[in-house]
Amino acid sequence: MKLFGKKVSAQSDPRPVKKESVSHSQAGSSSGNSCHEYLDSVLSNPDRAVSGTALKIYIENFKRLNEVFGYEYCEELLQQILTYLRRATGKKLHQFIGVEYVVILERTTNVQAQNICQEILERFEHIWTVGDIDCSCSVQIGICSFPTYAATADQLLKCLDTAVTKASEYGPNQMAVYNHALREHMTRRHMIAMYLTEALDRQEIEVRYRPTYSTEKKKFVRAELYLRIFVKGLGFVGAPEFTPVAEDSGQIRTLEYFALEHLGACIAELLEKGIEFESISTRVSPLMLLQSDFLKKIATLLHRYQIPAGKMALEFSENVYLTSQVTMSMALQSLSEMGIEIILNDFGSGMSSISSLLELPVNTVKFERMFIWQLESNPRARIMVDSLIQMARNLGLRMIAEGVETQHQLKVLNRADCTYQQGFYYAPTMEKKLLLQLMDCSMEEGRIVLEKAKDDVRR
């Protein structure tokens, strides 16, 4: 935002805030039940049988704008926006909830609707001016054809909400079309959410480990714990896919504490058997840092399993800073003081991950997997990897390359002196029993262990 000629940034929400209420008047737009009633009249009236496209326009961060600029400013700003939207669509706006508006474009194709939306998005890339104060405001737009995907008002509103949520994943000023692919995606998410509850109750979550090889020590010295579930009709579903579902459905806390218990037990068993290793890690949702008992839970695990400093590692993605920056920083600092190794995932995927190194108590960085894959076909990827490794080394950080699968990737990484490497070139994922045999083994010893495990399975 720009205030009196000076640009001021307002942190955007990581996802649309549903049901946001505003007290501003909504002249020229219907609201409340009248929106639902109008949709019913369009979709359920047999005398009016028409087809077309519906839009749902969500004005982002309007509550934040109201807090910064005040009621009167935002009252006039909203009127400017609504006037523009009516002109751009040529239709009446139907207020759904807060600053969410539905527009019905009868006898309008999906392509025509997308052209209208593109013009709207381009307008929101520019500033809005009220008096002598400028500000920026962004929107998310969901698009759905009717009656192709929705035959009732309730169905249409649900489809539009899904499309708006999808648009928000792409960033500010985006649109998403509800289509067969999105419907299948949402059906898949629903199936995963339903099965997660059963999997937790029945203890059907599978715990696996990815070992990490040290090119310096020439041994397997680390490992990453991860979870996966088998969903009937979908097959195996890994944590990267079901974690966002668990976050949205409120199941993330139970899942994460389940993983942490297994992590503590694995570390304790390695220590008890006298097996040399550096650390064992697991990925943790940033939402866990907002849990009031999370730090206490970690402290309890360290005490119960008698885990020395540095042996337990927790991995966080770069979006750890999207919300509650101060709380996140304090929690990460507390974990570091407890002797937890902090690993930053997907290093190099964006400027936010690189800048996080200056603010977070990070000990280790894990390369974005895509960089490693692109080493096969993109010469520029090697330059990027070399630069990132040099940066991490100068900052005194450990570096882990994940997804190493080929001799060429290995050659490039070794030339760049990437000490820790993980992937199918070295070892497949495995259960804890096999990990205990593999840790502290050389590559040759590891191959013998893996071959023996295969023979045992054949028998």
N, C-alpha and C positions, 0 to 999 in steps of 0.2 A: 504494500500500500504506500501511497505517497501523501504525506501530510504537509500542507502549506509549502509545496514545492520540494520537500525532502522525502525521499523514499524510505518507508518503514516496512519491514517484513513482518507478516503475521504467520505464525506456524500453522500449517494446514492440518486438518484431522487426517489420520491414516485411512479412514473409511467414512462413508456417509453417515451422518448422525441421524438416525431414524426418528420420526415423530418430533422433530424440533418445532417448538411452538414459538411464535412471535406475536407481539401485541399490536403490531402495526395494522392499520386499516387496509382492506383489500379491495378498494374501489375498482369496479370494472371487472371483477372476477368472482365467480361463484365460490362457495366454500362449504366445508362440512358435509352434511348428508346430501346437499344438492349435487355435489360432484358424483356421488354414487348413484343418485336418482337419474341424473342425466345419462350416465353410462348405461344404466338399465334401459332407459328409453331408446338408446341407440342399438343395443345388442339384443334386447329381449322383446322388442315390439315387432310382431310379425308383419304389421302394416308398413314398417319402415325398413324392411330387410335391405341393408346396404353393406358394403365392404369398405375397408379403408385402413388407415394406419393411425395408431395412437402414440402420443409422445408423453413422457413424464420428465419434467424439467426440475432438477433439484439445484437450488442456489446454495453453494457451499459457503460455510463459515459466516453466514449472515449474523448469527448470534455473536460471533467474535467482532464483526464490524459494528454491531450495536453497542458492544462494551467499549470499543475504542472511540467511536465518533458520536455516540449518543442517539437518543430516540428520534429527534427531529431530523437529523441528517439522514438517518437510515429510512425514515418515512418517505422523504423525498427521493432518495436513491431507489427504493423499492418501486415507487411510482414510475420512475424513469425506466427501470428494467421491465416492468409489466407492460408499459406503453410500447416499448420496443418489441417485446415478444408478441403482443397482439398484432402489431404491424407486420412483423416478420412471418407469422403463421397465417395471418388473415382470419384468425379464429378467436373465439372467446376462451379465456383461460379459466380453468376450473380448479380452484384451490383444493388440494387433498388434505394435507396436514402441514402446518407451519409454512415453510417456503418450498413446498413441493406442489407443482402444478401439472395438471393433465390437459392435453390438447387433443381433440378428435379431428382428424383430417379425413373426412368422408370422401370416398371415391378417389383416394390418393394412393399411388403405389408406394412400395417400400423404398424404391430408388428415389422417387420424388421427395419423400419424407426425409431421406438422408441428405439430399441436397439442401433442403430447408435447414436442417440441423447443422450442416457444415457452415452455413452462413451465420447461424447463431453463435456457434463456437468461435468463429473468427472475430465476431464483434466482442466477445468476452475476453479476447486476447488483448484488447485495448482498455484504456482506463475509462472510468465513469467520473463525471465531474458534478459536484453539487456546490453551488456558490463558487468559492475559490479553492475548494479542497478536492483533490483527486484521490481516487482509490481504485484498487483492482479487485475484481470479484470473479469467481469462477463458477462453472456449472457442470453437472453431469446429466446426460440425457439418455433415457431408455426408450427404445423404439419397438413396437409390436404390431404386427398386422392382425386385423380381425375380419371375419371370424375364424381365420386360418388357425390361430393358436389360442383363441379365447372366444367362448360363446356367451359368457356371462360377465357382469361387471366385476365380480370377485376374481374370476380367472384372469381378466385383463389386468387388474391392479396388481395381482401377484406376479404376472409375467413382466410387467413394467418395472416393478420393484427389483426383480431379479436382474433385469437388464441394467438398471441404474447401478446396482451393486457391482456388476461386472465392469461397467464403465469406470467406476472408481479405482479399479485395480490398475488401470493404465495411467492414472495421474489426473491432474486438473484439466478441465475443458475437454472432455472426451464423451463419446457416444458409443453405445453398444446395442446391437440388434438382437432381439429374442428370436432365435431360430431353432432348427432341429438340433444343431450341435450344442447350443447353450442349454436346451432342454435336457439333452442326454447328460451334459456335464452336471446339471443340478440334480438330476435323478441319481447319478453316481454318488454325488456328495450326500444325498439323503440316505442311500443304501449304506454308505460308510458310517454315517452318524448313527444309524439304527444298529448296525452290527457292533460298533464300538462298545455300546452299553452291554451287549451280550458277551462280548469278548472279555470285558473287565470282570463281569460277574462270574464267568466260567473259567477265568484265567487262561484264555486261549490266545494271549498275545505272545508272539515268538520273540525271544531275545537273541540277537545275533551280534557278532563282533567283526570289525574290519581291522586287521593287524597293520601296523606301520613299520616299515623297514628303515634302518639308519644306514646310510651309505658310509658314514664315518666309522661307526662301530661294527658295521657289517653283521648286524643282528636285527631281529625283530624286537623292538624295545617299547613300542606303544601299541595302543589299540583304541578303537572307538566303538562304544556300545550303541546299538540302534534297535528299534522295534519294527516289527511288521506283523500284519494280520492277514488271514486268508478269508476273503469275503466271497461267499458262494455267488457265482455269476460274474465275478470280477477278477478273481484270482488273488495273488499276493498284492497287498497295498502297503507301501512303505511309509515311514514317518513323514517325509517331505510332503506327501499328499494328505495323510490323515491328520497331521498336526493342525493345519488351519481349520479343518472341520471340527476338531476337538476344541479349539479356541472359541469358535462361534457357538458351539453347542454346550459349552460349560464343562466339558469333560477333561480339559487339559490338565487340571490340577491332579486328578487321580492318575492319569497316564504318566505324568512327569515324576510323581512320587514313586510310582511303580518302577520306573526306569532307574531312579536314583537308588532305591533299595538294592536292585540287582547290581548296580555299579559298585556300591559299597561292599557287597558280599564278594564280588569278583576280586576287587583289590585286596580284601582281607585274605582270600584263599591264596592269591599269588604270594603275599607276604608270608603266610603260614608255611607254604611249601619252599620258601627260600628262593624263589625265582626272581632273577634280576630283571627289572623293568623301570622305565622312567615314569610313565603315567598312563592311566586309562581314563577316557573321556566319554561324555555323552552330550548330545545337543539339548539345549534348554530353551524353551519359549521365553521371549522377553517378558511375557505376561507374568511369569513366575516371580520376577523381581518385584512385582507389585503386591504379591501375597504377603500378608503381615507375618506369617510364620515360616517363610521360606528360609531365611538365614538361620533360624532356630533349628529347622529340619536338617540343614547341612551340618550344623554344629553337632547335632545329635548323632548323625551318621559317622562323622569323623571320630567321635568319642566311642560309639558302640563298636565300630570295627577297628578302632585303634589305628587310624590311617595317618601316616606322617605327612608333613607339609610337602606339597609338590606332587603327591601320588594321585590325587584326584584332580581331574581337569573338567571344566565346563565350557561348552562351545556356544557362542552367541552369534547370530547373524547381524549384519550391519543395521537392520531396522530396530535394534535395541534402543535407539535414541528417538524413535518416532513419537513417543508419548512420555510424559513425566520425566524429562531429562535429568532433573536434579535428583529425583528418587532413584532412577536407574544408576546414575553415577555413584551415589552413596552406597547402594547395594553392591555394586561391582567392587568398589573399594573395600567394603567390609569382607567380601569373599576373598579378595587378594590378601588381606591382612590375616585371614584364617588359614592361609597356605594353599588356597585353591589356584590352580593354574587357569588363567583366562585365555581362551582361544577365540579369535575372530574369524568367522567363516566367510567364504566367498570373497576373499581379499582381492581387491582390484576390480570388482564388479561395478564400482561407482566411486565418485569423489567422496561420498559420505563415509565409506569404509576406510579410505586413506586418511581423511581428516580425523576419524575416530582414534587413530593411533596417537594423536596428540592429546586426547582427552580421557581415554579409557586406560585402566591398568592392564593392558594387554601383554601377555608373555609370548604368545605364539600366533602366527597367522596361517590360515589354510587357503591355498589358492583356489580361485574360482575354477571349477571343473572344466568349464568351456575353454579356458586358456590352454589347458593340457590337451584337450581334444583337437584344438585348432593347430597345434604344433605339427600335425600330420600334413596339413594342406596350406597353411597360411604362414609364409615366411615372416610376416610382421608380428605374428604371435610370439615368435622366439625373442624378438627385440623387447616386446612388452614383458615377457617373463623374466628376461635378464635384468631389466630395469627394476621390476618389483622385488626380485630377490636381492639386488644390490641395496635397494632402499631398506628392506627389512633387516638386512645384515648390519647396515650402518646404524640402525636404531637398536641393535642388540636383541633382535627377536628371532625366535625359532621359526622355520618355514616348513610347511607340509604341503606336498603336491598330491592331490587325490585324483583318482581316475587314471592312473598310469597303467597302460595296457600294451604298449608296443616298445620294441627295441629302439625305435627312432625317438620316441618321447623320453625314454631313459637316457639316451645319449645327450639330448639337448639339456635335460635337467642336471645331469652329472657335470656337463661342461660349465653350467651356470652355478655349480656348487650348491644345489638344493639338497640339503642333508637328509630330510625325511620324505619318504615316498610311500604312497599307499595305492593299491589297485590290484586288478587281476593279474598283472604281470608278476607280482610277488606272491599273492595268495588270494584265494576266494574268501568270501564271508563265511563265518563258521560259528558253531556253538561254543559255549564256554569250555566244555571238556577238551575240545581240540585246541582252543586258544592256549590253555594251560600247558599243553605239550609243545606249542610252537614258540611261545615267548622265550627270548634269550637264545634262540637258535639262529644259526647262519642260514643263508639261502639253501645250501646243499642239505643241511640237516632238516630244514623246513620241508624240502621236497620229499625227503624220506618219510617224514611225519605224515604229510598229505597223501602220499602213495599208500602208506599203511592204512590210513583211514578209509581210502577208497576200497582197498582189499577187504577190510572189515565189513563194509557195506555190502559188497558183492556176496560175501558169505551169508 
